[in-house]
Amino acid sequence: MLRLPYPALALSLAALLHGAPALAQPVPEPGAKPAASAPQPPQVVPGRQGKLLLTSGVSSIDGAAGGGLTPWAVTGGYATDGGIGASAFFTRTVVQDYALNVYGVAVGWGDRLEASLARQEFDTGQSIAPLGFPGLKLRQTIVGLKLRVAGDAVLDSDNFMPQLALGIQYKDLDAGNFKPVLRSLGADTDGTDFYVSATKLFLAQSVLVNTTLRATRANQNGLLGFGSSRQDNYRLQAEMSVALALRKDLVIGIEYRMKPDNLNRVAFGNGLREDDWKDAFIAWTPGKNFSLTLAYVDLGHIVPALTPKRQRGAYMSAQLSY
């Protein structure tokens, strides 16, 4: 989600912020008078570089910079070449039968490499009390790395080249006394996701599009373990985001995240079916150091054998960045 209004101004500013050289000036013929009205090109001040507003995105529920549900090819914080940036966030999602709190940090080096750490706390309430687990809370730690390998979302906005990044996320689930249940389903309590993201900014239209392709074994993002006795292989899942800037500090968008559905028909017939996730969000940032994202989320069915309703509700995330 980027500061997109006033395309010509944004392109000029982006060139300066990324250290692009000043445009070459024509050499006057001998004896010609200099044009007094011709403005001199502004100069880049060494050590004063930085990203445009919101070019680090927000924080996903896995901790990586991007949208709320899926990572983008951008890096966290506002560092550019030779600098270090960072962000910290807290997210709360409440649906019909469950609640999820996530908090974490991300550090970016030179707008090239990002390291992230996130902690998820999933409150099942009374949803699985019939199995003997009232008030169960599942906790997951996610460590991520992301490397930008090609392109620049801002400077390449006038051509077809997207910004590309490769990412990896290691997830470790603390299931407590629910771990034997996951084991009986053939699910592991740790796993690793691999993904590639492509982020394309259409500056003139104030639109950003991101596509992520993820290789994963995670059930409900890892909160119900990884793999199953029926399906234990990696599966490729697509994730998409579209964002539109209404003004320089306000962005709306939608996201869609496909899920592998490994637990379906392992037990309870299709009572462990996993649906795709989706949301519609609005993000507001009064300045580079703070952003607030609100969203309507639809997580589909989560253990429909016990909670048959679709899990719809609200998402809120606050982020500090520098």
Contacts in CASP RR format, 6 or more apart in sequence:
PFRMAT RR
TARGET T0000
AUTHOR 0000-0000-0000
METHOD contacts of the structure
MODEL  1
MLRLPYPALALSLAALLHGAPALAQPVPEPGAKPAASAPQPPQVVPGRQG
KLLLTSGVSSIDGAAGGGLTPWAVTGGYATDGGIGASAFFTRTVVQDYAL
NVYGVAVGWGDRLEASLARQEFDTGQSIAPLGFPGLKLRQTIVGLKLRVA
GDAVLDSDNFMPQLALGIQYKDLDAGNFKPVLRSLGADTDGTDFYVSATK
LFLAQSVLVNTTLRATRANQNGLLGFGSSRQDNYRLQAEMSVALALRKDL
VIGIEYRMKPDNLNRVAFGNGLREDDWKDAFIAWTPGKNFSLTLAYVDLG
HIVPALTPKRQRGAYMSAQLSY
1 54 0 8 1.000
1 57 0 8 1.000
1 58 0 8 1.000
1 66 0 8 1.000
1 67 0 8 1.000
1 208 0 8 1.000
1 243 0 8 1.000
1 245 0 8 1.000
1 251 0 8 1.000
1 283 0 8 1.000
2 52 0 8 1.000
2 53 0 8 1.000
2 54 0 8 1.000
2 55 0 8 1.000
2 57 0 8 1.000
2 153 0 8 1.000
2 154 0 8 1.000
2 201 0 8 1.000
2 208 0 8 1.000
2 243 0 8 1.000
2 245 0 8 1.000
2 251 0 8 1.000
3 10 0 8 1.000
3 52 0 8 1.000
3 53 0 8 1.000
3 54 0 8 1.000
3 55 0 8 1.000
3 245 0 8 1.000
3 248 0 8 1.000
3 249 0 8 1.000
4 10 0 8 1.000
4 201 0 8 1.000
4 203 0 8 1.000
4 206 0 8 1.000
4 207 0 8 1.000
4 208 0 8 1.000
4 245 0 8 1.000
4 248 0 8 1.000
5 206 0 8 1.000
5 245 0 8 1.000
5 247 0 8 1.000
5 248 0 8 1.000
6 248 0 8 1.000
7 203 0 8 1.000
7 204 0 8 1.000
7 206 0 8 1.000
10 52 0 8 1.000
10 154 0 8 1.000
10 203 0 8 1.000
11 154 0 8 1.000
11 157 0 8 1.000
11 158 0 8 1.000
11 203 0 8 1.000
13 52 0 8 1.000
14 52 0 8 1.000
14 154 0 8 1.000
14 155 0 8 1.000
14 157 0 8 1.000
15 155 0 8 1.000
16 42 0 8 1.000
16 44 0 8 1.000
17 49 0 8 1.000
17 50 0 8 1.000
17 51 0 8 1.000
17 52 0 8 1.000
17 80 0 8 1.000
18 49 0 8 1.000
18 80 0 8 1.000
18 81 0 8 1.000
18 152 0 8 1.000
18 154 0 8 1.000
18 155 0 8 1.000
19 44 0 8 1.000
19 49 0 8 1.000
20 44 0 8 1.000
20 155 0 8 1.000
22 41 0 8 1.000
22 42 0 8 1.000
22 43 0 8 1.000
22 44 0 8 1.000
23 41 0 8 1.000
25 41 0 8 1.000
28 34 0 8 1.000
49 80 0 8 1.000
49 81 0 8 1.000
50 78 0 8 1.000
50 79 0 8 1.000
50 80 0 8 1.000
51 77 0 8 1.000
51 78 0 8 1.000
51 79 0 8 1.000
51 80 0 8 1.000
51 111 0 8 1.000
52 154 0 8 1.000
53 248 0 8 1.000
53 249 0 8 1.000
53 285 0 8 1.000
53 287 0 8 1.000
53 288 0 8 1.000
54 251 0 8 1.000
54 283 0 8 1.000
54 285 0 8 1.000
54 291 0 8 1.000
55 74 0 8 1.000
55 78 0 8 1.000
55 153 0 8 1.000
55 154 0 8 1.000
56 65 0 8 1.000
56 74 0 8 1.000
56 75 0 8 1.000
56 76 0 8 1.000
56 77 0 8 1.000
56 78 0 8 1.000
56 87 0 8 1.000
56 321 0 8 1.000
57 65 0 8 1.000
57 66 0 8 1.000
57 67 0 8 1.000
57 72 0 8 1.000
57 74 0 8 1.000
57 76 0 8 1.000
57 291 0 8 1.000
58 65 0 8 1.000
58 66 0 8 1.000
58 67 0 8 1.000
58 68 0 8 1.000
58 89 0 8 1.000
58 283 0 8 1.000
58 291 0 8 1.000
58 293 0 8 1.000
58 317 0 8 1.000
58 319 0 8 1.000
59 65 0 8 1.000
59 66 0 8 1.000
59 67 0 8 1.000
59 68 0 8 1.000
59 87 0 8 1.000
59 89 0 8 1.000
59 91 0 8 1.000
59 104 0 8 1.000
59 106 0 8 1.000
59 118 0 8 1.000
59 317 0 8 1.000
59 319 0 8 1.000
60 66 0 8 1.000
60 67 0 8 1.000
60 68 0 8 1.000
60 69 0 8 1.000
60 70 0 8 1.000
60 71 0 8 1.000
61 68 0 8 1.000
61 69 0 8 1.000
61 91 0 8 1.000
61 93 0 8 1.000
61 100 0 8 1.000
61 102 0 8 1.000
61 118 0 8 1.000
61 120 0 8 1.000
61 221 0 8 1.000
62 71 0 8 1.000
62 116 0 8 1.000
62 118 0 8 1.000
62 142 0 8 1.000
62 144 0 8 1.000
62 169 0 8 1.000
62 193 0 8 1.000
62 221 0 8 1.000
63 71 0 8 1.000
63 89 0 8 1.000
63 102 0 8 1.000
63 104 0 8 1.000
63 106 0 8 1.000
63 116 0 8 1.000
63 117 0 8 1.000
63 118 0 8 1.000
63 142 0 8 1.000
63 144 0 8 1.000
64 71 0 8 1.000
64 106 0 8 1.000
64 114 0 8 1.000
64 116 0 8 1.000
64 144 0 8 1.000
64 146 0 8 1.000
64 167 0 8 1.000
64 169 0 8 1.000
65 71 0 8 1.000
65 72 0 8 1.000
65 74 0 8 1.000
65 75 0 8 1.000
65 76 0 8 1.000
65 77 0 8 1.000
65 87 0 8 1.000
65 106 0 8 1.000
65 114 0 8 1.000
65 116 0 8 1.000
65 146 0 8 1.000
66 72 0 8 1.000
66 74 0 8 1.000
66 210 0 8 1.000
66 241 0 8 1.000
67 210 0 8 1.000
67 241 0 8 1.000
67 255 0 8 1.000
67 281 0 8 1.000
68 91 0 8 1.000
68 255 0 8 1.000
68 279 0 8 1.000
68 281 0 8 1.000
68 293 0 8 1.000
68 295 0 8 1.000
68 315 0 8 1.000
68 317 0 8 1.000
69 239 0 8 1.000
69 241 0 8 1.000
69 255 0 8 1.000
69 257 0 8 1.000
69 277 0 8 1.000
69 278 0 8 1.000
69 279 0 8 1.000
69 297 0 8 1.000
70 197 0 8 1.000
70 210 0 8 1.000
70 212 0 8 1.000
70 239 0 8 1.000
70 240 0 8 1.000
70 241 0 8 1.000
70 255 0 8 1.000
70 257 0 8 1.000
71 146 0 8 1.000
71 165 0 8 1.000
71 167 0 8 1.000
71 195 0 8 1.000
71 197 0 8 1.000
71 212 0 8 1.000
72 165 0 8 1.000
72 197 0 8 1.000
72 199 0 8 1.000
72 210 0 8 1.000
72 212 0 8 1.000
72 241 0 8 1.000
73 148 0 8 1.000
73 153 0 8 1.000
73 162 0 8 1.000
73 163 0 8 1.000
73 164 0 8 1.000
73 165 0 8 1.000
73 197 0 8 1.000
73 198 0 8 1.000
73 199 0 8 1.000
73 210 0 8 1.000
74 153 0 8 1.000
74 163 0 8 1.000
74 165 0 8 1.000
74 199 0 8 1.000
75 106 0 8 1.000
75 108 0 8 1.000
75 110 0 8 1.000
75 111 0 8 1.000
75 112 0 8 1.000
75 113 0 8 1.000
75 114 0 8 1.000
75 146 0 8 1.000
75 148 0 8 1.000
75 165 0 8 1.000
76 85 0 8 1.000
76 86 0 8 1.000
76 87 0 8 1.000
76 106 0 8 1.000
76 107 0 8 1.000
76 108 0 8 1.000
76 114 0 8 1.000
76 116 0 8 1.000
76 321 0 8 1.000
77 85 0 8 1.000
77 86 0 8 1.000
77 87 0 8 1.000
77 106 0 8 1.000
77 107 0 8 1.000
77 108 0 8 1.000
77 321 0 8 1.000
77 322 0 8 1.000
78 85 0 8 1.000
78 288 0 8 1.000
78 321 0 8 1.000
78 322 0 8 1.000
79 85 0 8 1.000
79 108 0 8 1.000
79 109 0 8 1.000
79 110 0 8 1.000
79 111 0 8 1.000
80 110 0 8 1.000
80 111 0 8 1.000
81 110 0 8 1.000
81 111 0 8 1.000
81 112 0 8 1.000
82 109 0 8 1.000
82 110 0 8 1.000
83 109 0 8 1.000
83 110 0 8 1.000
83 111 0 8 1.000
84 107 0 8 1.000
84 108 0 8 1.000
84 109 0 8 1.000
84 110 0 8 1.000
85 107 0 8 1.000
85 108 0 8 1.000
85 109 0 8 1.000
85 321 0 8 1.000
85 322 0 8 1.000
86 105 0 8 1.000
86 106 0 8 1.000
86 107 0 8 1.000
86 108 0 8 1.000
86 321 0 8 1.000
86 322 0 8 1.000
87 105 0 8 1.000
87 106 0 8 1.000
87 319 0 8 1.000
87 320 0 8 1.000
87 321 0 8 1.000
87 322 0 8 1.000
88 103 0 8 1.000
88 104 0 8 1.000
88 105 0 8 1.000
88 319 0 8 1.000
88 320 0 8 1.000
89 102 0 8 1.000
89 103 0 8 1.000
89 104 0 8 1.000
89 105 0 8 1.000
89 317 0 8 1.000
89 318 0 8 1.000
89 319 0 8 1.000
89 320 0 8 1.000
90 101 0 8 1.000
90 102 0 8 1.000
90 103 0 8 1.000
90 104 0 8 1.000
90 317 0 8 1.000
90 318 0 8 1.000
91 100 0 8 1.000
91 101 0 8 1.000
91 102 0 8 1.000
91 103 0 8 1.000
91 315 0 8 1.000
91 316 0 8 1.000
91 317 0 8 1.000
91 318 0 8 1.000
92 99 0 8 1.000
92 100 0 8 1.000
92 101 0 8 1.000
92 102 0 8 1.000
92 315 0 8 1.000
92 316 0 8 1.000
92 317 0 8 1.000
93 99 0 8 1.000
93 100 0 8 1.000
93 102 0 8 1.000
93 297 0 8 1.000
93 313 0 8 1.000
93 314 0 8 1.000
93 315 0 8 1.000
93 316 0 8 1.000
94 313 0 8 1.000
94 314 0 8 1.000
95 297 0 8 1.000
95 299 0 8 1.000
95 311 0 8 1.000
95 312 0 8 1.000
95 313 0 8 1.000
96 307 0 8 1.000
96 309 0 8 1.000
96 310 0 8 1.000
96 311 0 8 1.000
96 312 0 8 1.000
96 313 0 8 1.000
97 124 0 8 1.000
97 125 0 8 1.000
97 127 0 8 1.000
97 302 0 8 1.000
97 307 0 8 1.000
97 309 0 8 1.000
97 311 0 8 1.000
98 122 0 8 1.000
98 123 0 8 1.000
98 124 0 8 1.000
98 125 0 8 1.000
98 127 0 8 1.000
98 302 0 8 1.000
98 307 0 8 1.000
98 311 0 8 1.000
99 122 0 8 1.000
99 123 0 8 1.000
99 125 0 8 1.000
100 120 0 8 1.000
100 121 0 8 1.000
100 122 0 8 1.000
100 123 0 8 1.000
101 120 0 8 1.000
101 121 0 8 1.000
101 123 0 8 1.000
102 118 0 8 1.000
102 119 0 8 1.000
102 120 0 8 1.000
102 121 0 8 1.000
103 118 0 8 1.000
103 119 0 8 1.000
104 116 0 8 1.000
104 117 0 8 1.000
104 118 0 8 1.000
104 119 0 8 1.000
105 116 0 8 1.000
105 117 0 8 1.000
106 114 0 8 1.000
106 115 0 8 1.000
106 116 0 8 1.000
106 117 0 8 1.000
107 114 0 8 1.000
107 115 0 8 1.000
107 116 0 8 1.000
108 114 0 8 1.000
108 115 0 8 1.000
111 148 0 8 1.000
112 147 0 8 1.000
112 148 0 8 1.000
113 145 0 8 1.000
113 146 0 8 1.000
113 147 0 8 1.000
113 148 0 8 1.000
114 144 0 8 1.000
114 145 0 8 1.000
114 146 0 8 1.000
114 147 0 8 1.000
115 143 0 8 1.000
115 144 0 8 1.000
115 145 0 8 1.000
116 142 0 8 1.000
116 143 0 8 1.000
116 144 0 8 1.000
116 145 0 8 1.000
116 146 0 8 1.000
117 141 0 8 1.000
117 142 0 8 1.000
117 143 0 8 1.000
117 144 0 8 1.000
118 141 0 8 1.000
118 142 0 8 1.000
119 139 0 8 1.000
119 140 0 8 1.000
119 141 0 8 1.000
119 142 0 8 1.000
120 138 0 8 1.000
120 139 0 8 1.000
120 140 0 8 1.000
120 141 0 8 1.000
120 142 0 8 1.000
120 221 0 8 1.000
120 223 0 8 1.000
121 137 0 8 1.000
121 138 0 8 1.000
121 139 0 8 1.000
122 137 0 8 1.000
122 138 0 8 1.000
122 139 0 8 1.000
122 140 0 8 1.000
122 223 0 8 1.000
123 135 0 8 1.000
123 137 0 8 1.000
124 133 0 8 1.000
124 135 0 8 1.000
124 136 0 8 1.000
124 137 0 8 1.000
124 138 0 8 1.000
125 134 0 8 1.000
125 135 0 8 1.000
125 136 0 8 1.000
126 134 0 8 1.000
126 135 0 8 1.000
127 303 0 8 1.000
127 306 0 8 1.000
127 307 0 8 1.000
128 134 0 8 1.000
128 136 0 8 1.000
128 303 0 8 1.000
128 306 0 8 1.000
129 135 0 8 1.000
130 306 0 8 1.000
131 181 0 8 1.000
131 306 0 8 1.000
133 177 0 8 1.000
133 178 0 8 1.000
133 181 0 8 1.000
136 178 0 8 1.000
138 173 0 8 1.000
138 174 0 8 1.000
138 175 0 8 1.000
138 176 0 8 1.000
138 178 0 8 1.000
138 223 0 8 1.000
138 224 0 8 1.000
139 173 0 8 1.000
139 174 0 8 1.000
140 171 0 8 1.000
140 172 0 8 1.000
140 173 0 8 1.000
140 174 0 8 1.000
140 222 0 8 1.000
140 223 0 8 1.000
141 171 0 8 1.000
141 172 0 8 1.000
141 174 0 8 1.000
142 169 0 8 1.000
142 170 0 8 1.000
142 171 0 8 1.000
142 172 0 8 1.000
143 169 0 8 1.000
143 170 0 8 1.000
144 167 0 8 1.000
144 168 0 8 1.000
144 169 0 8 1.000
144 170 0 8 1.000
145 167 0 8 1.000
145 168 0 8 1.000
146 165 0 8 1.000
146 166 0 8 1.000
146 167 0 8 1.000
146 168 0 8 1.000
146 197 0 8 1.000
147 165 0 8 1.000
147 166 0 8 1.000
147 167 0 8 1.000
148 163 0 8 1.000
148 164 0 8 1.000
148 165 0 8 1.000
149 164 0 8 1.000
149 165 0 8 1.000
149 166 0 8 1.000
150 161 0 8 1.000
150 163 0 8 1.000
150 164 0 8 1.000
151 161 0 8 1.000
151 162 0 8 1.000
151 163 0 8 1.000
151 164 0 8 1.000
152 163 0 8 1.000
153 162 0 8 1.000
153 163 0 8 1.000
153 199 0 8 1.000
153 200 0 8 1.000
153 201 0 8 1.000
153 208 0 8 1.000
154 201 0 8 1.000
154 203 0 8 1.000
156 162 0 8 1.000
156 163 0 8 1.000
156 201 0 8 1.000
157 201 0 8 1.000
157 202 0 8 1.000
157 203 0 8 1.000
158 203 0 8 1.000
160 200 0 8 1.000
162 198 0 8 1.000
162 199 0 8 1.000
162 200 0 8 1.000
163 198 0 8 1.000
163 199 0 8 1.000
163 200 0 8 1.000
164 196 0 8 1.000
164 197 0 8 1.000
164 198 0 8 1.000
165 196 0 8 1.000
165 197 0 8 1.000
165 199 0 8 1.000
166 194 0 8 1.000
166 195 0 8 1.000
166 196 0 8 1.000
167 194 0 8 1.000
167 195 0 8 1.000
167 196 0 8 1.000
167 197 0 8 1.000
168 192 0 8 1.000
168 193 0 8 1.000
168 194 0 8 1.000
168 195 0 8 1.000
169 192 0 8 1.000
169 193 0 8 1.000
169 195 0 8 1.000
170 190 0 8 1.000
170 191 0 8 1.000
170 192 0 8 1.000
171 190 0 8 1.000
171 191 0 8 1.000
171 192 0 8 1.000
171 193 0 8 1.000
171 218 0 8 1.000
171 222 0 8 1.000
171 226 0 8 1.000
172 189 0 8 1.000
172 190 0 8 1.000
172 191 0 8 1.000
173 189 0 8 1.000
173 190 0 8 1.000
173 222 0 8 1.000
173 223 0 8 1.000
173 225 0 8 1.000
173 226 0 8 1.000
174 189 0 8 1.000
175 181 0 8 1.000
175 182 0 8 1.000
175 189 0 8 1.000
175 225 0 8 1.000
179 189 0 8 1.000
182 188 0 8 1.000
182 189 0 8 1.000
182 224 0 8 1.000
182 225 0 8 1.000
185 228 0 8 1.000
185 229 0 8 1.000
185 263 0 8 1.000
185 266 0 8 1.000
185 267 0 8 1.000
185 272 0 8 1.000
186 227 0 8 1.000
186 228 0 8 1.000
186 229 0 8 1.000
186 232 0 8 1.000
186 266 0 8 1.000
187 219 0 8 1.000
187 224 0 8 1.000
187 225 0 8 1.000
187 226 0 8 1.000
187 227 0 8 1.000
187 228 0 8 1.000
187 262 0 8 1.000
187 263 0 8 1.000
188 217 0 8 1.000
188 225 0 8 1.000
188 226 0 8 1.000
188 227 0 8 1.000
189 225 0 8 1.000
189 226 0 8 1.000
190 226 0 8 1.000
191 217 0 8 1.000
191 218 0 8 1.000
191 222 0 8 1.000
191 226 0 8 1.000
193 214 0 8 1.000
193 215 0 8 1.000
193 216 0 8 1.000
193 218 0 8 1.000
194 214 0 8 1.000
194 215 0 8 1.000
194 216 0 8 1.000
194 234 0 8 1.000
195 212 0 8 1.000
195 213 0 8 1.000
195 214 0 8 1.000
195 215 0 8 1.000
196 212 0 8 1.000
196 213 0 8 1.000
197 210 0 8 1.000
197 211 0 8 1.000
197 212 0 8 1.000
198 210 0 8 1.000
198 211 0 8 1.000
198 212 0 8 1.000
199 208 0 8 1.000
199 209 0 8 1.000
199 210 0 8 1.000
200 208 0 8 1.000
200 209 0 8 1.000
200 210 0 8 1.000
201 207 0 8 1.000
201 208 0 8 1.000
202 208 0 8 1.000
202 209 0 8 1.000
206 244 0 8 1.000
206 245 0 8 1.000
207 242 0 8 1.000
207 243 0 8 1.000
207 244 0 8 1.000
207 245 0 8 1.000
208 241 0 8 1.000
208 242 0 8 1.000
208 243 0 8 1.000
208 244 0 8 1.000
208 245 0 8 1.000
209 240 0 8 1.000
209 241 0 8 1.000
209 242 0 8 1.000
209 243 0 8 1.000
210 240 0 8 1.000
210 241 0 8 1.000
210 242 0 8 1.000
211 238 0 8 1.000
211 239 0 8 1.000
211 240 0 8 1.000
212 238 0 8 1.000
212 239 0 8 1.000
212 240 0 8 1.000
213 236 0 8 1.000
213 237 0 8 1.000
213 238 0 8 1.000
213 239 0 8 1.000
214 236 0 8 1.000
214 237 0 8 1.000
214 238 0 8 1.000
214 239 0 8 1.000
215 234 0 8 1.000
215 235 0 8 1.000
215 236 0 8 1.000
215 237 0 8 1.000
216 234 0 8 1.000
216 235 0 8 1.000
216 237 0 8 1.000
216 260 0 8 1.000
217 226 0 8 1.000
217 227 0 8 1.000
217 232 0 8 1.000
217 233 0 8 1.000
217 234 0 8 1.000
217 235 0 8 1.000
217 260 0 8 1.000
217 262 0 8 1.000
218 225 0 8 1.000
218 226 0 8 1.000
218 227 0 8 1.000
218 260 0 8 1.000
219 225 0 8 1.000
219 226 0 8 1.000
219 227 0 8 1.000
219 228 0 8 1.000
219 260 0 8 1.000
219 262 0 8 1.000
219 263 0 8 1.000
219 274 0 8 1.000
220 259 0 8 1.000
220 274 0 8 1.000
220 302 0 8 1.000
224 263 0 8 1.000
224 272 0 8 1.000
224 303 0 8 1.000
226 262 0 8 1.000
227 260 0 8 1.000
227 262 0 8 1.000
227 263 0 8 1.000
228 262 0 8 1.000
228 263 0 8 1.000
228 266 0 8 1.000
229 266 0 8 1.000
230 262 0 8 1.000
230 263 0 8 1.000
230 264 0 8 1.000
230 265 0 8 1.000
230 266 0 8 1.000
231 260 0 8 1.000
231 261 0 8 1.000
231 262 0 8 1.000
232 262 0 8 1.000
235 260 0 8 1.000
235 262 0 8 1.000
237 257 0 8 1.000
237 258 0 8 1.000
237 259 0 8 1.000
237 260 0 8 1.000
238 258 0 8 1.000
239 255 0 8 1.000
239 256 0 8 1.000
239 257 0 8 1.000
239 258 0 8 1.000
240 255 0 8 1.000
240 256 0 8 1.000
240 257 0 8 1.000
241 253 0 8 1.000
241 254 0 8 1.000
241 255 0 8 1.000
241 256 0 8 1.000
242 253 0 8 1.000
242 254 0 8 1.000
242 255 0 8 1.000
243 251 0 8 1.000
243 252 0 8 1.000
243 253 0 8 1.000
243 283 0 8 1.000
244 251 0 8 1.000
244 252 0 8 1.000
244 253 0 8 1.000
245 251 0 8 1.000
246 252 0 8 1.000
249 284 0 8 1.000
249 285 0 8 1.000
249 286 0 8 1.000
249 287 0 8 1.000
250 282 0 8 1.000
250 283 0 8 1.000
250 284 0 8 1.000
251 282 0 8 1.000
251 283 0 8 1.000
251 284 0 8 1.000
252 280 0 8 1.000
252 281 0 8 1.000
252 282 0 8 1.000
252 283 0 8 1.000
253 280 0 8 1.000
253 281 0 8 1.000
253 282 0 8 1.000
254 278 0 8 1.000
254 279 0 8 1.000
254 280 0 8 1.000
254 281 0 8 1.000
255 277 0 8 1.000
255 278 0 8 1.000
255 279 0 8 1.000
255 281 0 8 1.000
256 276 0 8 1.000
256 277 0 8 1.000
256 278 0 8 1.000
257 276 0 8 1.000
257 277 0 8 1.000
257 278 0 8 1.000
258 276 0 8 1.000
259 274 0 8 1.000
259 275 0 8 1.000
259 276 0 8 1.000
259 277 0 8 1.000
260 274 0 8 1.000
261 273 0 8 1.000
261 274 0 8 1.000
261 275 0 8 1.000
262 274 0 8 1.000
263 272 0 8 1.000
263 273 0 8 1.000
263 274 0 8 1.000
264 270 0 8 1.000
264 271 0 8 1.000
264 272 0 8 1.000
264 273 0 8 1.000
264 274 0 8 1.000
265 272 0 8 1.000
266 272 0 8 1.000
268 305 0 8 1.000
269 305 0 8 1.000
270 304 0 8 1.000
271 303 0 8 1.000
271 304 0 8 1.000
271 305 0 8 1.000
272 303 0 8 1.000
272 304 0 8 1.000
272 305 0 8 1.000
273 301 0 8 1.000
273 304 0 8 1.000
274 301 0 8 1.000
274 302 0 8 1.000
275 299 0 8 1.000
275 300 0 8 1.000
275 301 0 8 1.000
275 310 0 8 1.000
276 300 0 8 1.000
277 297 0 8 1.000
277 298 0 8 1.000
277 299 0 8 1.000
277 300 0 8 1.000
278 297 0 8 1.000
278 298 0 8 1.000
279 295 0 8 1.000
279 296 0 8 1.000
279 297 0 8 1.000
279 298 0 8 1.000
279 315 0 8 1.000
280 295 0 8 1.000
280 296 0 8 1.000
281 293 0 8 1.000
281 294 0 8 1.000
281 295 0 8 1.000
281 296 0 8 1.000
281 315 0 8 1.000
282 293 0 8 1.000
282 294 0 8 1.000
282 295 0 8 1.000
283 291 0 8 1.000
283 292 0 8 1.000
283 293 0 8 1.000
283 294 0 8 1.000
284 291 0 8 1.000
284 292 0 8 1.000
284 293 0 8 1.000
285 291 0 8 1.000
285 292 0 8 1.000
288 321 0 8 1.000
288 322 0 8 1.000
289 320 0 8 1.000
289 321 0 8 1.000
289 322 0 8 1.000
290 318 0 8 1.000
290 319 0 8 1.000
290 320 0 8 1.000
290 321 0 8 1.000
291 318 0 8 1.000
291 319 0 8 1.000
291 321 0 8 1.000
292 316 0 8 1.000
292 317 0 8 1.000
292 318 0 8 1.000
292 319 0 8 1.000
293 315 0 8 1.000
293 316 0 8 1.000
293 317 0 8 1.000
293 318 0 8 1.000
293 319 0 8 1.000
294 314 0 8 1.000
294 315 0 8 1.000
294 316 0 8 1.000
295 314 0 8 1.000
295 315 0 8 1.000
295 316 0 8 1.000
296 312 0 8 1.000
296 313 0 8 1.000
296 314 0 8 1.000
296 315 0 8 1.000
297 312 0 8 1.000
297 313 0 8 1.000
297 314 0 8 1.000
297 315 0 8 1.000
298 310 0 8 1.000
298 311 0 8 1.000
298 312 0 8 1.000
298 313 0 8 1.000
299 310 0 8 1.000
299 311 0 8 1.000
299 312 0 8 1.000
300 310 0 8 1.000
300 311 0 8 1.000
300 312 0 8 1.000
301 307 0 8 1.000
301 308 0 8 1.000
301 309 0 8 1.000
301 310 0 8 1.000
301 311 0 8 1.000
302 311 0 8 1.000
END
